[in-house]
Amino acid sequence: MFEKYYNEVKNIEGWFCINEARLFYETINKLTGCASMVEIGSWCGKSLIFTHLISTANKNNCKKYSIDPFLTSKDEPNGKYETFIENLEKYKLFNDIIHIKEKSNTVGETFSEKIEFLFIDGFHVYEYVKRDFELFSKNVVENGYILVHDVSSWYGPTQLIYDVSENSKDMQILDFKDRTVLIKKVSKLDKEKNMYFENLIKNKIKENNLILKR
């Protein structure tokens, strides 16, 4: 079944490789539907559509949100909004997804929905990623999931995961696939497991001579 859904979206423009998609697939299959699904940063809708296809097949009728202003870092249109809408209409999802075309920090200040699945893939500058995490993770239910993209390729998301590993009291790092880290909100934290993944990321950067983008 995984291959069926991935093949549906693999030609949509976006950075969402097969190993990351498999991590999404496995995580979405664990959801109970008790709270909403939120994606911050949707680009052309690749991961959003993939997520929706799986959750719909699972009869998960929770609310699904996409938050993206479709702006560059200079607050200019990034040219992807029309493609995003076209893709939603192509897959007949336009009325099934609540799209909020605003900056995530503005939305996060008043967002009150409980969240079971949160994907953070907005602006990758550290201050922005940290703010997205702080604003939205507080709404994630216990045993809910957070996925952070572009870890080990951008400084901001990578430093955020280091922060979570070293300082969080309820965020358990569960997996790291390509550039995506999976976190679960828990009542009992295994600190050593978090440090294991932090070191795994650091070693990947070192061994591959990766230069983090800022």
N, C-alpha and C positions, 0 to 999 in steps of 0.2 A: 504493500500500500504506500509506503514511503516514496518509492520511485515514481509512482503515479502522480503524487502531489508535487514532487520536485520537478518532474518533467513539465508540469503545467506552467511553472513559473521560471524555469531556468533561462529562458530567453528574454525575460524582462530586465531592463538595465538596472544594475545595482551590485553591491558587494556582499554577496550572501552565498558562500561556497557550500558544497554538498555536506561537508562534515558539520558545519554550523547548522545547516538545515536539519540534519539528523538529530542534533542536540535539541533543536526547537521541537521537532516531532515527538521525541521521547518525553520532553517536559510537558508539552500540551496534553499528551495522553494521560498525564497524572493529575490534571486539573479536575476539580470537583464542580466548577461552575458557580461557586459560592460568591464570587465577586468579579469585577470587570477585568478586561484585558486592555492594556494601554501601551501604545508604541510612540516613542518620542523620536521624531526624525524618520520620515517615510520615503523620501526621494521619489522614486517612480512606483512604489507600492509593492516591490518584490516580496519582502519578508512579511508585510502586512497581509497580502493576498494569500500567501502560503499558510500563515497562521490561521486565517479565517477559514480556509478550506478544511483544515484538519479539525478545528474546533466545531465546525458545522457538521462534519461527518460524525463527530462524537456526540452530536446533539447537545452541545454546550451553547445555550442560548443567552449567555451573559452579554452585557453591553461591551462593545469593542470600540475603543477610541484611537484615533490617529491625531497626533499633535505635531504640526509642522507649519511654520510661517512661509516656507518656500522662499527664503531670503538668503543672500550670501552674508558673509561676516561684515560686509559694508552696508547691510540693510538694503541691498538691491535685489530685485527678483532673480531667482536662480534659473528660471526658464523651465522648471520641471512640473509646475502645478498642472498645466494642461495635460501633460502625459500621464500624470498621476490620476486625474479625473477620468481620462480615456480608459486607463487600465481598470479602474473600478467599474466603469460602465461595461467594459468588455466582459468582465467576469460576473456582471449583474450583482455587484456588491455596493453600489452607490448608496442605496437606502439602508444597508445593513451595518455600515460603519459610521460612527459619529466622528466626522473630521472637524477639528478645531484649527483654523488657519490663523494661529497666533503664536507668539514666542512662548516656549515652555515655561519660562520663569513667570510670565504673566498668568498663564493658566494655573500653574502650580500654587500660586498664592491663595487661590480660592477653591481649588479642586478638592471635593469632599468625598468622592466615590471610593469605596473600598476596592482594592486591587488584588487580584490573585496572580496575574502575569504582567510583568513590566519589562519592556525592552527599551533600553536607553541607547540611542544612536543619533543624538542631536549634534550641536557644535562640540568639537573635541577639545577645545581649550579647557584647561584644568578647572578654572573658575566656573565655567558653564556646566561641565559634567558633574562637578561636585554639587552645584546648586540643584541640578535636575535630580540627583540622587537624594539629596536632603529633603527636597520639597515633596517628592512622590513616594519615596520608600516608607515614609511614616504612615502612608495609607495602605501599604501592603499587609495583608492578613498573615497571621501566623501560619507557617507552612506554605506561604505563597512564594513565588519565584521572581527573581530579577535577573535579567541578562544584560550584560554590558558589552558593547561592540568596540572593535578596534583596539583592544588591549594587546600590547607588544608592538603596535605599529604607530600609535600616537601617544604622546606624553600624558595628556589629560586623563584618558580612561585608564591608562596603566597606573598612574599615581593614585587614582581613585581606588583601584583594587588593592594597592599597597596600604592605603589608609584603612580600608575595610578589614584587611587581614590583621593589621596591627592594633586597631582601636575599637572595632565594633564588638558589641556584647551580644548581638542577636542575629548577625549575618554570617551564615555558613557557606563558604565557597565549596561547591560540589564538583565542578568540572571546568575544563579549559580546552576548547577546541578551536584550532587555528587562531582566530582573533576574538573569540567570544568566551566570556566567563559567565558561568551559571552560579547564582547565589540563591540560597533558601533562607527565609526568615524563620528562625528557630527559637525555642525556649531554652535549649541547652546547647552551648557552643563547644565545638572541638577545636581549640586554638591551634593545636599542632597540625591539623588538617589544613587550616587556613595558611599557616606558614609554609606547608609543603607546596601549595599552589603558588604562593608568592615566590618561592625559590625556583619553582618550575618556570615561571614567567621570566624571572631574571636570567636564568640559565639559557632560555631560548634566545633572549635578546643578545646575550654575550656570545653564545656559540655561533649565531648567525650574523654577528657584527651588525645588528640592526641599529639604525639611527632613528630615534623617535621623532616624529613630526610634532611641531608645536603650533 
